[in-house]
Amino acid sequence: MLCCVGREADRAFKFTMTTNLSVSQESTLYMSSHRSDLTSLAERYGSDKGDSDHQYTRLYDMLFAPRRDDELNLLEFGLQNHGPEIPGISSDRELTSIASIDMWLDYFPRANVYGFDICDFSDFKRDRFRFIQGDQGKLEDIQGVLEACDSYDIIIDDASHASYHQQLAFVTLFPHLRAGGLYIIEDLQWQGKVYEKGCRTSHKTRDLFAKFIKTGEFPKKTHPIERERFQALAKDINIVLMPNDNFNHWGKAKLAIIHKLA
């Protein structure tokens, strides 16, 4: 079961989507044995968004396929696994490839892809790709992505997973998401202790959006970010979808998918 909230004119409404095409009693989503094109690309390039790990590409392919050949601006926060959000891992890392960026460039042949990371990956070069280095916990660094591009069609947050970082990026960038765009926050079930304890929030991001799904409003306390900043965005939110772990009833929500009104 996938719970979500939508808006019809100025009236909030809640609904639940289910399917009878389940492969077991535990699952409420049917998954074909024939992998989607995006999933095939994830496996080819080694992205953890594919079947080898999170299986996000199964859902993403369904969301993105209608716009695959459009001229889009896509932004991804967090470009490499196991960064400094894990104790003992340095931000000084070298790499020769970025799996998800290669995947997006292949999947969206006409898109401009932007990548943000605290590590310096400026040596990674691809046509239609631009790298921005920054700290997701600093407002001025997040605003730097707007200097690279003033509006985006798809924003995917797969960075530190710290609640404050996720929420600061959301209130800063959602206004710059184009009408009908998608804002996705990944891996809601996990927060690294280093960054999560460094700046405590009133609510974990998963709970913040769960509250919005239930009431159509954000929690009354959203410290350290002012609640008014969240509430100002509510009028532009069309749907919030929060799939559970492995897309079944029992796991914790792993994704927040926020669709902006067209």
C-alpha positions, 0 to 999 in steps of 0.5 A: 500500500502506498499512501499519498496526499494530493491537492485538488484546487485549494482542498487537500485530499488523501488517497491510497493506491493498491494493486491486486498484481502482487507476487506474494502476500507481503508485496503490493507491487508487481515486479516483472522479471523483465527489467525496465530500461532504467534498471538495466542501465543502473545495473550496467553502470553499477548504480545502487538504485537498481535491482542489486540494491534499492530497486528505485529504478523500477519506480523511477522508470514508471515516473520518468519514461513519459519525459525521457526525450524531453529537454530536462534539467536534472539535479542529483545531490550525493554522487558516490556511496560511503561518503563522510557521513560515515565515521572515518570516511574522508571527503577527499576521494578520487573516482573515475566514474559516477554510476548514477550520472552515467545512468541519467545521461544515458537514460535522458539523451537530451537532458542537462544533468547537474551533480552536487557533492561535498567531495571534489569530483570536478575531474569527472567530465561528461557532455551535458554534465556539470559538477557543483561542489558544496556542503548540503548543510550550508545554505550558501552552498545549496544556493550555488546550484541555482547559479549553475541553473535557475530551475530544475525538472527533477531533483534527487537528494541522495546525499548525506541523508541527514534530516537537516540537510534534506530539509534545508535543501527542500525548502531552498530548492522546491520553489525552483522546481518547475511546474509538474516537476518531481522532488525525490528524497532517497533513503529516508530509513537511514541517517548517519550519526555524524551529521544527524547529531550535529544539527538536530531537527524537530522531526526526521524527514520521513516523519515530516512528510508523513505528517503532511500526508495525514493532515495536508500541513507540516508539523507545528515545530520544524526547528531549526527551519521556520515552519513558515518556509515549509507551509509556504510550499504546501500550496504548490504540492500536488502529491506526496508519495512515500513507498515503503521498504521493498514496496510492501506494507511492513518496511519503513518509508524509503522515499519521499516523492513530491510532485509539484502542481503543473 
